[in-house]
Amino acid sequence: MNDFRDKARAAEAAMRDVFPATPLQRNVHLSDRYEADIWLKREDLSPVRSYKLRGAFNAMRKLPEQKLFVCASAGNHAQGVAFMCSHFGVKGVIFMPVTTPQQKILKTRMFGGDQIEIHLVGDYFDDTLTAAQAWCDQQGGHFLSPFDDADVIEGQASVGVEISDQLGQTPDVVILPVGGGGMSSGVSSWFGGQTRCLFVEPAGGACLKAALAAGHPVTLPRVDTFVDGAAVGRIGIRTFELLKSVPLSDVLVLGEDRICTTMIEMLNVEGIVLEPAGALSVEALGEIEHLVRGKSVVCVTSGGNFDFERLPEVKERAQRYSGVKKYLILRLPQRPGALKEFLNILGPEDDIARFEYLKKSARNFGSVLLGIETAKPENFERLFAHLDDSGFIYRDITNDETLAQFLV
């Protein structure tokens, strides 16, 4: 382990010729809320707005004779590789899922310039990975894994090196987001048991949790790509080897809608732009309040590559999770005054965000799709009670994913 620490330290030192250390900032807002000493390791402020250029730099600097690098990425690794291809003056062929946000594709082109070419293949990262490896086998070049590579892991461990140097002491707790496990395995190996590392995954990509439960890496049957920076269906072989002794209780799994609440809060309160994966470690604080109270805690905000065209969706999901927005199907009697009766039931803090009349034929009742926003979740208790008392028939479809996909 001392050998790994020496290599991580050397990688971090070499990086200073290319880009500065990312800030470690104490966050007063979070510290006050959780009665702890909360620090944010701002990987969202790296030159490519994620930690991924660290591993790309470390792997590429060790292969000075290699002139072609191939990679697969959901977006952040692609930008790191592109940045380093430009820096080292080598060619890169980058495979990305078709579903990759345009912001990440455009930034990858910007960082790589003429040194790279981009192939959009597959709806999910694992499909993209297979295509990239097949292309590399046929065409040659060095395949640079986004996480399952010893040199990449070593490079990502530089996050931990900087935390130690910047804090001036070992933190009590470090919270690490997990995708394929490159950064989380590297940083936890750097600390080597000196601090408690907690790992957080999105519910739609909890590959570490699944692997720990099975005792070996397993492929998830389905991956939700919303948290695209951590939407990995199978933990890496090398990364799992470093993480296999992690207690299941130290792996936190958060729902995608819940993560959106932190994205919105950090934007509105702190002016910090985080992508979904970048918000994982901060949102995890709400799960472990009893563990962090009175302690020094570092949350790694792993990325800030967020396409603002996604903001309405993020806000919508955050409101639904917080209970301040609901969708109803209301049976409305086809008689004069019925709509007015319903409108009079709404409280002063209730607002109709969507109203769609769904009547298909001449009947005594028509269906209305309603989206209602309010200031406090408890306002819906009052609204539903008044609807019941007034004899209105309605159905809350907010959490009905099947209906929501068609109607919302």
JODAPE-V553715 format. One record per residue. N is the residue number from 1. RES is the residue in three letters. PHI is phi as a letter, one per 40 degrees, with the letter a starting at -180 (none if undefined). OMEGA is omega as a letter, one per 40 degrees, with the letter a starting at -180 (NA if undefined). BURIAL is # if it has 9 or more other C-alpha atoms within 8 Angstrom, else .. Layout:
n | res | phi | omega | burial
N | RES | PHI | OMEGA | BURIAL
N | RES | PHI | OMEGA | BURIAL
This chain:
n | res | phi | omega | burial
1 | MET | none | i | .
2 | ASN | c | i | .
3 | ASP | c | i | .
4 | PHE | c | a | #
5 | ARG | c | i | #
6 | ASP | c | i | .
7 | LYS | c | i | #
8 | ALA | c | i | #
9 | ARG | c | i | #
10 | ALA | c | i | .
11 | ALA | c | a | #
12 | GLU | c | i | #
13 | ALA | c | a | .
14 | ALA | c | a | .
15 | MET | c | a | #
16 | ARG | c | i | #
17 | ASP | c | a | .
18 | VAL | b | a | .
19 | PHE | a | a | .
20 | PRO | c | i | .
21 | ALA | c | i | .
22 | THR | c | a | #
23 | PRO | c | i | .
24 | LEU | b | a | #
25 | GLN | b | i | .
26 | ARG | c | a | #
27 | ASN | b | a | #
28 | VAL | c | a | .
29 | HIS | d | a | .
30 | LEU | c | i | #
31 | SER | c | i | #
32 | ASP | c | a | .
33 | ARG | c | a | .
34 | TYR | b | i | #
35 | GLU | f | a | #
36 | ALA | a | i | #
37 | ASP | b | a | #
38 | ILE | c | i | #
39 | TRP | b | i | #
40 | LEU | b | i | #
41 | LYS | c | a | #
42 | ARG | c | i | #
43 | GLU | c | i | #
44 | ASP | c | i | #
45 | LEU | b | i | #
46 | SER | c | i | #
47 | PRO | d | i | .
48 | VAL | b | i | #
49 | ARG | g | i | #
50 | SER | a | a | #
51 | TYR | c | a | #
52 | LYS | c | a | #
53 | LEU | c | i | #
54 | ARG | c | a | #
55 | GLY | c | i | #
56 | ALA | c | i | #
57 | PHE | c | a | #
58 | ASN | c | i | #
59 | ALA | c | a | #
60 | MET | c | i | #
61 | ARG | c | a | .
62 | LYS | c | a | .
63 | LEU | b | a | .
64 | PRO | c | a | .
65 | GLU | c | a | .
66 | GLN | c | a | #
67 | LYS | b | i | .
68 | LEU | b | i | #
69 | PHE | b | i | #
70 | VAL | b | i | #
71 | CYS | a | i | #
72 | ALA | b | a | #
73 | SER | a | i | #
74 | ALA | c | i | #
75 | GLY | i | a | #
76 | ASN | c | i | #
77 | HIS | c | i | #
78 | ALA | d | a | #
79 | GLN | c | i | #
80 | GLY | c | i | #
81 | VAL | c | i | #
82 | ALA | c | i | #
83 | PHE | d | a | #
84 | MET | c | i | #
85 | CYS | c | i | #
86 | SER | c | a | #
87 | HIS | c | a | .
88 | PHE | c | i | .
89 | GLY | g | i | .
90 | VAL | b | a | #
91 | LYS | c | i | #
92 | GLY | b | i | #
93 | VAL | b | a | #
94 | ILE | b | i | #
95 | PHE | b | i | #
96 | MET | b | i | #
97 | PRO | c | i | #
98 | VAL | c | a | .
99 | THR | c | a | .
100 | THR | c | i | #
101 | PRO | d | a | .
102 | GLN | d | a | .
103 | GLN | d | a | #
104 | LYS | c | i | #
105 | ILE | c | a | #
106 | LEU | c | i | .
107 | LYS | c | i | #
108 | THR | c | i | #
109 | ARG | c | a | #
110 | MET | c | a | .
111 | PHE | c | a | #
112 | GLY | c | a | #
113 | GLY | f | a | #
114 | ASP | c | a | .
115 | GLN | c | a | #
116 | ILE | b | i | #
117 | GLU | b | a | #
118 | ILE | b | i | #
119 | HIS | b | i | .
120 | LEU | c | a | #
121 | VAL | a | i | #
122 | GLY | g | i | #
123 | ASP | c | a | #
124 | TYR | b | a | #
125 | PHE | d | a | #
126 | ASP | c | i | .
127 | ASP | c | i | #
128 | THR | c | i | #
129 | LEU | c | i | #
130 | THR | c | a | .
131 | ALA | c | a | #
132 | ALA | c | a | #
133 | GLN | c | i | #
134 | ALA | c | i | .
135 | TRP | c | a | #
136 | CYS | c | i | #
137 | ASP | c | a | .
138 | GLN | c | a | .
139 | GLN | c | a | .
140 | GLY | g | a | .
141 | GLY | h | i | #
142 | HIS | b | i | #
143 | PHE | c | a | #
144 | LEU | b | a | #
145 | SER | c | i | #
146 | PRO | c | a | #
147 | PHE | a | a | #
148 | ASP | c | a | #
149 | ASP | a | a | #
150 | ALA | d | a | .
151 | ASP | c | i | #
152 | VAL | c | i | #
153 | ILE | d | i | #
154 | GLU | c | i | #
155 | GLY | c | i | #
156 | GLN | c | i | #
157 | ALA | c | i | #
158 | SER | c | i | #
159 | VAL | d | i | #
160 | GLY | c | i | #
161 | VAL | d | a | #
162 | GLU | c | i | #
163 | ILE | d | a | #
164 | SER | c | a | #
165 | ASP | c | a | .
166 | GLN | c | i | .
167 | LEU | c | a | #
168 | GLY | g | i | .
169 | GLN | a | i | .
170 | THR | c | i | .
171 | PRO | c | i | #
172 | ASP | c | a | #
173 | VAL | b | i | #
174 | VAL | b | a | #
175 | ILE | b | a | #
176 | LEU | b | i | #
177 | PRO | c | a | #
178 | VAL | b | i | #
179 | GLY | b | i | #
180 | GLY | c | i | #
181 | GLY | h | a | #
182 | GLY | c | a | #
183 | MET | c | a | #
184 | SER | c | i | #
185 | SER | c | a | #
186 | GLY | c | a | #
187 | VAL | c | i | #
188 | SER | c | i | #
189 | SER | c | i | #
190 | TRP | c | a | #
191 | PHE | c | i | #
192 | GLY | f | i | .
193 | GLY | g | i | .
194 | GLN | c | i | .
195 | THR | b | i | #
196 | ARG | c | i | .
197 | CYS | b | i | #
198 | LEU | b | a | #
199 | PHE | b | a | #
200 | VAL | b | a | #
201 | GLU | b | i | #
202 | PRO | c | a | #
203 | ALA | d | a | #
204 | GLY | c | i | #
205 | GLY | a | a | #
206 | ALA | c | a | #
207 | CYS | c | i | #
208 | LEU | c | i | #
209 | LYS | d | a | #
210 | ALA | c | a | #
211 | ALA | c | i | #
212 | LEU | c | i | #
213 | ALA | c | a | .
214 | ALA | c | a | .
215 | GLY | g | i | .
216 | HIS | a | i | .
217 | PRO | d | i | #
218 | VAL | b | i | #
219 | THR | c | i | .
220 | LEU | c | a | #
221 | PRO | c | a | .
222 | ARG | a | i | .
223 | VAL | b | i | #
224 | ASP | c | a | #
225 | THR | c | a | #
226 | PHE | d | i | .
227 | VAL | c | a | #
228 | ASP | c | i | #
229 | GLY | c | i | #
230 | ALA | b | a | #
231 | ALA | c | a | #
232 | VAL | b | a | #
233 | GLY | c | a | #
234 | ARG | a | i | #
235 | ILE | c | i | #
236 | GLY | c | i | #
237 | ILE | c | a | .
238 | ARG | c | a | #
239 | THR | c | i | #
240 | PHE | c | i | #
241 | GLU | d | i | .
242 | LEU | c | a | #
243 | LEU | b | a | .
244 | LYS | c | i | #
245 | SER | c | i | .
246 | VAL | c | i | .
247 | PRO | c | i | .
248 | LEU | d | a | .
249 | SER | c | i | .
250 | ASP | c | i | #
251 | VAL | b | a | #
252 | LEU | b | i | #
253 | VAL | b | a | #
254 | LEU | b | i | #
255 | GLY | c | a | #
256 | GLU | c | i | #
257 | ASP | c | a | #
258 | ARG | c | a | #
259 | ILE | c | a | #
260 | CYS | c | a | #
261 | THR | c | i | #
262 | THR | c | i | #
263 | MET | d | a | #
264 | ILE | c | a | #
265 | GLU | c | a | #
266 | MET | c | i | #
267 | LEU | c | a | #
268 | ASN | c | a | .
269 | VAL | c | a | .
270 | GLU | b | a | .
271 | GLY | g | a | .
272 | ILE | b | i | .
273 | VAL | c | i | #
274 | LEU | b | i | #
275 | GLU | c | a | #
276 | PRO | d | i | #
277 | ALA | c | a | #
278 | GLY | c | a | #
279 | ALA | c | a | #
280 | LEU | d | a | #
281 | SER | c | a | #
282 | VAL | c | i | #
283 | GLU | c | a | #
284 | ALA | c | i | #
285 | LEU | d | a | #
286 | GLY | c | i | .
287 | GLU | c | a | .
288 | ILE | b | a | .
289 | GLU | d | a | #
290 | HIS | c | a | .
291 | LEU | c | a | .
292 | VAL | c | a | #
293 | ARG | d | i | #
294 | GLY | g | a | .
295 | LYS | b | i | #
296 | SER | c | a | #
297 | VAL | b | i | #
298 | VAL | b | i | #
299 | CYS | b | i | #
300 | VAL | c | i | #
301 | THR | c | a | #
302 | SER | c | a | #
303 | GLY | a | i | #
304 | GLY | b | i | #
305 | ASN | c | a | #
306 | PHE | b | i | #
307 | ASP | c | a | #
308 | PHE | c | i | .
309 | GLU | c | i | .
310 | ARG | c | a | .
311 | LEU | d | i | .
312 | PRO | d | i | .
313 | GLU | c | i | .
314 | VAL | c | i | #
315 | LYS | c | i | #
316 | GLU | d | a | #
317 | ARG | c | i | #
318 | ALA | c | i | #
319 | GLN | c | i | #
320 | ARG | c | i | #
321 | TYR | c | a | #
322 | SER | c | i | #
323 | GLY | g | a | #
324 | VAL | b | i | #
325 | LYS | a | i | #
326 | LYS | b | i | #
327 | TYR | b | a | #
328 | LEU | b | i | #
329 | ILE | b | a | #
330 | LEU | b | i | #
331 | ARG | c | a | #
332 | LEU | b | i | #
333 | PRO | c | a | .
334 | GLN | c | i | #
335 | ARG | a | i | .
336 | PRO | d | i | .
337 | GLY | g | a | .
338 | ALA | c | a | #
339 | LEU | c | i | .
340 | LYS | c | i | .
341 | GLU | c | i | .
342 | PHE | c | a | #
343 | LEU | c | i | .
344 | ASN | c | i | .
345 | ILE | c | a | #
346 | LEU | c | i | #
347 | GLY | c | a | .
348 | PRO | c | a | .
349 | GLU | b | a | .
350 | ASP | c | a | #
351 | ASP | b | i | .
352 | ILE | c | a | #
353 | ALA | c | i | .
354 | ARG | a | i | .
355 | PHE | a | a | #
356 | GLU | b | a | .
357 | TYR | c | a | .
358 | LEU | b | a | .
359 | LYS | c | a | #
360 | LYS | b | a | .
361 | SER | a | a | .
362 | ALA | c | i | .
363 | ARG | b | i | .
364 | ASN | c | i | .
365 | PHE | b | i | #
366 | GLY | b | a | #
367 | SER | c | i | #
368 | VAL | b | i | #
369 | LEU | c | a | #
370 | LEU | b | i | #
371 | GLY | b | a | #
372 | ILE | b | i | #
373 | GLU | b | i | #
374 | THR | a | a | #
375 | ALA | c | a | .
376 | LYS | b | a | .
377 | PRO | d | a | #
378 | GLU | c | i | .
379 | ASN | c | i | #
380 | PHE | c | i | .
381 | GLU | c | i | .
382 | ARG | c | a | .
383 | LEU | c | a | #
384 | PHE | c | i | .
385 | ALA | c | i | .
386 | HIS | c | i | #
387 | LEU | c | i | #
388 | ASP | c | a | #
389 | ASP | c | a | .
390 | SER | c | i | .
391 | GLY | g | i | .
392 | PHE | c | i | #
393 | ILE | b | a | #
394 | TYR | a | i | .
395 | ARG | b | i | .
396 | ASP | c | a | #
397 | ILE | b | a | #
398 | THR | d | a | #
399 | ASN | b | i | .
400 | ASP | c | a | .
401 | GLU | c | a | .
402 | THR | c | i | .
403 | LEU | c | a | #
404 | ALA | c | a | #
405 | GLN | c | a | .
406 | PHE | c | a | .
407 | LEU | b | a | .
408 | VAL | b | NA | .
